[in-house]
Every structure is written in structure tokens, then in C-alpha cells.
Amino acid sequence: CRAAWFRDAHSHTQKKGGHITIKVAQFLLYQIGNNLWHLENELNKLCLYVEGRAITEADITTLSKRNIQHSIFQLTDFIGQKRPQNALKTLEELQKSGESLGFIFHMIIRQFRIIIQIADLQSKQINQQTIIKHLKINPNVVINTARQAKNFQMPQLKKIYQKLLEIEIGTKTGAIKTTTADDR
């Protein structure tokens, strides 16, 4: 399905007078997500912007709204690098963009689950292509998350995931109340 989309993206951009490589198309997919209607609209916008030259990752970064998954990846990356100021700034940006705390929290849990899965598979000496096939997620996500997984030891990941579970249970049972500045 993805291979077909990459061929379609290449052919679509050519019809619009542009050019996109598979690597740049993968980056676009990672940035935007896999909503085909949205991807087509982004390709149209990018083709108009580049005026016949090849679309670059920089063009995508300049013109396309970043996918929340990328922001969550950055947030967890900053956590893993022990850079709390950057993590808090990213969290604030996510909130300012209109994302709910519940959704942000859900995505953080998802990202740590992927980190744990990749770290576990890497510890078993499983290669990247097999991990991509096994997890059925975007190759860029696997590549970037594999790098990110190196920031954590498995016991640390288990402890983080346990804390996330405790927070989730607390919010769902009412033991933990969540508010934002807008809620006050």
C-alpha cells in the first residue's frame, strides 16, 4: 500500500510539474500522517511552491503543518535526553496548538510503547527491516525511534511505562484531576 502511494506521489507531482524522491515522500508521510486526502492536498501545495524543481524536506518543513506524532516524538526524545526545559516547551506548544491534554498523554503512552517494542526487538538482534514489518509502522518512525530507544535502558522504560499507567488510571478514576490554564 505504501509502495503504491510513493509511486502515486511521484506520478502526481510529475503531472503537477514537480518532482519528489521516495525519501522525501517518506518524510512527507511521516510529517503529515497517512490521510490520503491530506497528503494529496499537501503535494498540490508543494508543487505550486517549488515551481518545477524537486520538493525537499526543507520545503515540507516550511509549508506543512507538522503531524502531532512528530511533536510527541520530540517530546519523548527530550525526556530521554534529560532535557526537561525542551520537553516542557514542546508540551506547551502542543497545548497551544489546540491538542487536548488527554490526547497528548495518549500519544506519549503510544510513543513509549513503540520505544519499548523497538528496544526489545533490538535486544534480540532483530534487524530494522524485520522490525518495520513486525510493527507495521512507518519506516521513518522505526528509524527515528530506534535512535531514541538508545537513550533508555529497559528497566527505565518499564518504570516510565508503569508511571504512565498509574497516571492514566488516576485520571480515569478521578484520583488525578487535570486542568489547564484555560480550565481555571
N, C-alpha and C positions, 0 to 999 in steps of 0.2 A: 504494500500500500504506500509506504513512504517512498520507495524507489519510483513508483509511478508518479507520486506528487513531485519529486525532484525533476523528473523528465517533463512533466506538465509545466512546472515553474520555468524551466529553461525555455521550453517552446512558447509559453505565454509571454515571457519577457522579449523573446526574439520578435514575436508578432507586434509587440509594442515598441520595437526599435531599440531594445536594451539587451543586456547580457548578464547572466548570473551563473556563477560556478556552483557546483554541488556543495562545496564547503560553505559558501556564502548563503546558499539556500538553507543549509542545515542551521546556520546561525540565525537566519530569519525565523525558522520554525521554532528554534529554542527561545528566541526573544518574544515571539508573538503567541506561540501555542499552536495547536493543531486544528483550529477552526478554519475550515477551507474558505468560507466566505470572507473572513477577516484577512486571511493570507492573500487571497486574490486582490482585495482592495489595497493592501499594503504593496503588493507587486505593481499594481497600476500606478500608485502614488510614486513609488521609487523610480519607475520607468520615466515618468514625466520629469522627475527631479534630475536624473542623471543625463538626460538628453542624448541618448545613444551610446554613452560609454558604459563600461561594466559596473554593475552595482557592487559596492564594497560593504564590509561590515561597518565601517565608519558612517556610510550613508544610512544604514539601518538604525544605528545608534542615534544619529541626528534626527531622523524623521519618524521613527516608530516608537509608540509608547511601549515601554518595557513590560514584559509579562511579569505578573506577581511572583511566579516561580523563580525568576532571576533575582528579584529583590529578596525573597526568602533565602535563596542560596547565599546571597551576600551576607544577610543577617547571620545565618548559621556559620558562615566562613569567619566572620568577625568574632563570633563566640569561640570558635575553635582556635583562632589565633590569639585569643585572650586580649581582644581589643574592644572592651566594653563601650567606650565612647562612640566608636564607629557603629557598633551594634545598636546602641540606643538611638543614634541619629537615623539609621536605616529604619528602625521601628517607627520612629516619629514620622519619617517620610511616607511610610506605608499608611499610617493613620491619616495623615494629611491628604493622601490621595483618595481617601474615602473608604478604604478597606476596614471592615469591622474587626475588632479585637478577636472575636471568635474565629473568623476565617483565617486571620493571621496565625493564630495559635494552632489551628488545624493544619495549616501549611508547614509550620515549624515541626510539628509532630511528624508529618509526612516526610519532610526532608531528613529528619534524624532517622526515621525508619529506613529510608533509602541508604543513608550513610552506613547504618548497621548492616544492612544486607550486603552492600558492596564490600565493606571491611571484612565481613565473614567469608564471602566468596574469595576475596583476595588472599585471606589467610590460608585458604585451601589450595592456593596456587592456580586458581582458575583464571584463564586469560580474559582480556577485555571484551573480545568479540563474543565469547560464550556468556559473559555477564550480561552484555547487551541483549542477547537472545533470551536468556533466562528471565531477566527482569522486565523485558518488553517495554523499555523506556528509551527516549531519545538518546542517541549515541553521545551527543554533547553533554547531556546530563550525566551520563555514566562517566565520561572522561573527566569532567569537572568535579564530580562528587568523589571519584576515586582519589583525586588530588586532595580534596577536602578531608577525606577519611583518614589521611595520614596525620592530621592534626590531633587525632584522638586515639586512645588505647581502648580496647574492647571493654574493660571494666568501667572506664569513664563513660563510654557510650551507654552501657547498661544503667549506670547510675542516673545519667541525664534522662534516659527514656523512662525510668521509674519515677523521677520527679515530675516529668511531663504528665505521666499517668495520674499521679496524685493531684496535680493541679486540675486536670480535666475532670476527675471525679469530684473534686471540691467545687468546681464551678457548676457542674451539673446537679449536685445535691444541694447547692446553696450555701455550703460551708465557706466558699470563697466568693466574694462579690467583686464583679468587675465594673469599673467606671472609667470614663474618660473625662477630660476637661469639659467636653460638650454635655456630658450627663449631669454635671453639677449645677 
